[in-house]
Amino acid sequence: MTDYILSEETRAKLMKVSTASVATALYKRGLRNQFVQGVVPVDRKPVTMVGQAFTLRYIPAREDRNPLTAFRDREHKQRVAIETCPEGHVLVMDARKDSRAATAGSILITRLAKRGGAGVVSDGGVRDALGIGALDMPAYFACSSAPTNLTLHEAIDINVPISCGDAPVFPGDVMLGDGDGVMVIPAHLADEIADECTGMESFEDFVLEKVENGAGIIGLYPATDESNLEEYAAWRERTGR
């Protein structure tokens, strides 16, 4: 657990940066396994997903513990996770990268969205992908088909450290998702990553503008020519970036 609370200022900054920029910033700090492997957007959204992680861990089901009647239990961990994930958080599910079974369906994910969830990430499958994709809330999962087997997994733990798509996720870490996928930002680094990546995005916008106007990249990206740094400073002054 972490005492870190994501501020609205940091959230707003992160919503304007990309997973690529975050990956670079984390790599500079020696963190190389923070990208959630193998998940894709259920449907691409015009907004970036940003929120602290609230986790749910699945294990392989043992048949005597997981008949369909298990879902009648009012303490069923999957249902409890949906009803207790805090507003503004991202529900992150560890299904061991097994997409044969659904980790949730559209009714549960709709409930999460209605409760103010910032998003959902699963390295397993989901049911009713069309309905989940129609929600405004971003959602990421591991397959594009809707598995129907509900009992291959058992939801076993809520808000504990997990692995999601081979990335370590601790409760309270900051999840950032865009059209390329999802990055996990360790909570204690979130504010400085937001500041650093804001500057990175600004510089890359400047570089892209120059490239679109015919500039070559040698000496520009990275900016090893002092003239490009001077031009970038003037560009920032002109654009307010």
C-alpha positions in Angstrom: 0.0 0.0 0.0 1.0 3.6 -0.5 0.1 6.9 1.1 0.5 8.7 -2.2 -2.6 10.5 -3.4 -2.6 11.5 -7.1 -3.3 15.2 -7.3 -5.5 16.7 -9.9 -2.6 18.8 -11.1 -0.5 15.7 -11.8 -3.4 13.8 -13.3 -4.0 16.7 -15.7 -0.3 16.7 -16.7 -0.3 12.9 -17.3 -3.4 13.0 -19.4 -1.4 15.0 -21.9 1.6 12.6 -22.2 2.1 9.3 -24.0 3.0 5.9 -22.9 6.1 6.2 -25.0 7.3 9.3 -23.1 6.6 7.6 -19.8 8.5 4.5 -20.9 11.5 6.6 -21.8 11.4 8.5 -18.5 11.2 5.3 -16.5 13.9 3.7 -18.5 16.2 6.5 -17.5 15.6 5.5 -13.9 16.4 1.9 -14.6 12.8 0.7 -14.7 12.4 -1.5 -17.8 9.3 -3.7 -17.1 6.6 -1.2 -16.5 4.7 -1.7 -19.8 1.7 -4.0 -19.5 2.5 -6.6 -22.2 -0.2 -8.0 -24.4 -3.2 -5.7 -23.6 -5.0 -3.5 -26.1 -7.8 -1.0 -25.8 -11.2 -2.6 -26.0 -12.1 0.5 -28.1 -9.8 3.5 -28.6 -10.8 6.6 -26.6 -10.1 10.3 -27.2 -8.8 10.6 -23.7 -5.8 9.2 -21.9 -6.5 6.9 -19.0 -4.9 8.1 -15.7 -5.7 6.8 -12.2 -4.2 5.0 -9.3 -4.3 1.2 -9.3 -6.8 -0.8 -7.3 -6.0 -4.5 -7.9 -7.7 -7.8 -8.2 -5.8 -11.1 -8.4 -7.1 -14.3 -10.0 -5.6 -17.8 -9.6 -6.5 -21.0 -11.5 -9.8 -22.2 -10.4 -10.2 -25.3 -8.3 -13.4 -27.0 -9.5 -14.9 -27.7 -6.1 -14.5 -24.1 -5.1 -15.8 -22.5 -8.3 -19.2 -23.8 -9.6 -21.5 -21.2 -11.1 -23.2 -20.9 -7.7 -20.0 -19.2 -6.4 -21.2 -16.0 -7.9 -24.2 -16.0 -5.5 -21.7 -15.3 -2.6 -22.1 -11.7 -1.5 -18.4 -11.6 -0.6 -17.3 -12.8 -4.0 -14.0 -11.0 -4.6 -14.8 -10.0 -8.2 -18.1 -8.3 -7.2 -16.6 -6.7 -4.1 -13.7 -5.2 -6.1 -16.2 -3.6 -8.5 -18.1 -2.1 -5.5 -15.1 -0.9 -3.6 -12.7 0.4 -6.2 -12.4 4.1 -5.3 -13.6 6.8 -7.6 -10.9 8.0 -10.0 -8.9 4.7 -9.7 -8.2 2.1 -12.3 -9.2 -1.5 -11.6 -6.2 -3.7 -12.6 -6.7 -7.4 -12.9 -4.1 -10.1 -12.8 -5.4 -13.1 -14.8 -2.0 -14.6 -15.4 -2.3 -13.6 -19.1 -4.9 -16.3 -19.5 -7.6 -15.0 -21.9 -9.6 -18.2 -22.0 -11.9 -17.0 -19.2 -13.6 -13.7 -18.7 -12.3 -11.5 -15.8 -15.4 -9.3 -16.1 -18.3 -8.4 -18.5 -20.2 -5.3 -19.5 -22.6 -5.2 -16.6 -19.8 -5.2 -14.0 -17.6 -2.8 -16.0 -20.6 -0.5 -16.5 -21.1 -0.5 -12.7 -17.4 0.4 -12.3 -17.8 3.3 -14.7 -21.0 4.5 -13.0 -19.1 4.5 -9.7 -16.5 6.9 -11.2 -13.8 4.5 -12.1 -11.0 5.9 -14.3 -10.5 2.7 -16.2 -10.0 -1.0 -16.2 -7.0 -3.2 -17.2 -7.0 -7.0 -17.5 -4.4 -9.3 -18.9 -7.2 -11.8 -19.4 -10.3 -11.8 -21.4 -13.6 -10.0 -21.0 -17.2 -10.8 -22.0 -19.4 -8.4 -23.9 -16.5 -6.4 -25.4 -18.9 -4.4 -27.6 -20.7 -3.1 -24.5 -17.5 -2.3 -22.7 -16.1 -0.5 -25.7 -19.2 1.7 -25.9 -18.5 3.1 -22.4 -16.8 6.4 -22.1 -14.4 4.9 -19.5 -11.2 3.4 -21.1 -10.8 -0.3 -20.9 -7.9 -2.6 -21.8 -7.8 -6.4 -22.2 -5.9 -9.3 -23.6 -8.1 -10.5 -26.4 -10.6 -9.3 -29.0 -13.1 -12.2 -28.6 -15.6 -12.7 -25.8 -14.8 -15.8 -23.8 -17.8 -17.5 -22.3 -16.1 -19.7 -19.7 -16.6 -18.1 -16.3 -15.0 -20.7 -14.0 -11.4 -21.1 -15.1 -10.3 -18.4 -12.7 -11.0 -17.6 -9.1 -10.8 -14.0 -7.8 -8.8 -14.5 -4.7 -7.2 -11.2 -3.5 -8.2 -7.5 -3.6 -5.7 -4.6 -3.5 -2.5 -6.6 -3.2 0.7 -6.4 -5.3 0.1 -8.2 -8.6 1.6 -8.9 -12.0 -0.5 -7.6 -15.0 0.9 -8.4 -18.4 4.3 -9.1 -16.7 4.4 -5.6 -15.2 4.6 -5.3 -11.4 1.6 -3.3 -10.1 1.4 -2.2 -6.5 -1.8 -0.7 -5.1 -1.7 3.1 -5.6 0.7 3.0 -8.5 -0.4 5.3 -11.4 -1.8 3.6 -14.5 -1.5 5.5 -17.8 -3.1 4.2 -20.9 -3.3 5.5 -24.5 -3.8 3.9 -27.9 -0.6 2.1 -27.6 -1.2 0.3 -24.3 -0.7 0.8 -20.6 2.3 2.0 -18.5 2.6 1.5 -14.7 4.2 4.5 -12.9 5.5 3.7 -9.4 3.5 6.0 -7.1 6.6 7.7 -5.6 7.7 8.7 -9.1 4.4 10.0 -10.5 4.8 13.7 -9.9 8.3 13.9 -11.3 7.5 11.7 -14.3 4.5 14.0 -15.0 6.8 17.1 -15.0 9.5 15.5 -17.0 7.2 14.0 -19.6 5.3 17.3 -20.0 8.6 18.8 -21.2 9.4 15.8 -23.4 6.0 16.1 -25.1 6.6 19.8 -25.8 10.0 19.1 -27.4 8.7 16.3 -29.5 5.9 18.5 -30.8 8.5 21.1 -31.8 10.6 18.4 -33.5 7.6 16.9 -35.4 6.6 20.4 -36.6 10.1 20.9 -38.0 10.2 17.4 -39.6 6.8 18.1 -41.2 8.4 21.2 -42.7 11.3 19.3 -44.2 14.0 19.4 -41.5 16.4 16.5 -41.1 16.7 14.7 -37.7 20.5 14.7 -37.3 21.4 17.4 -34.7 17.6 17.9 -34.1 16.5 14.6 -32.5 18.3 14.5 -30.1 19.1 18.2 -30.1 22.9 18.1 -30.3 23.0 21.4 -32.3 22.8 24.4 -30.1 20.9 26.3 -32.8 18.0 23.8 -32.4 17.9 24.4 -28.7 17.8 28.1 -29.2 15.0 27.6 -31.8 13.1 25.4 -29.4 13.3 28.1 -26.7 11.9 30.6 -29.1 9.1 28.2 -30.1 8.1 27.6 -26.5 8.0 31.4 -26.0 5.8 31.8 -29.1 3.4 28.9 -28.4 3.2 29.1 -24.6 4.5 25.4 -24.4 
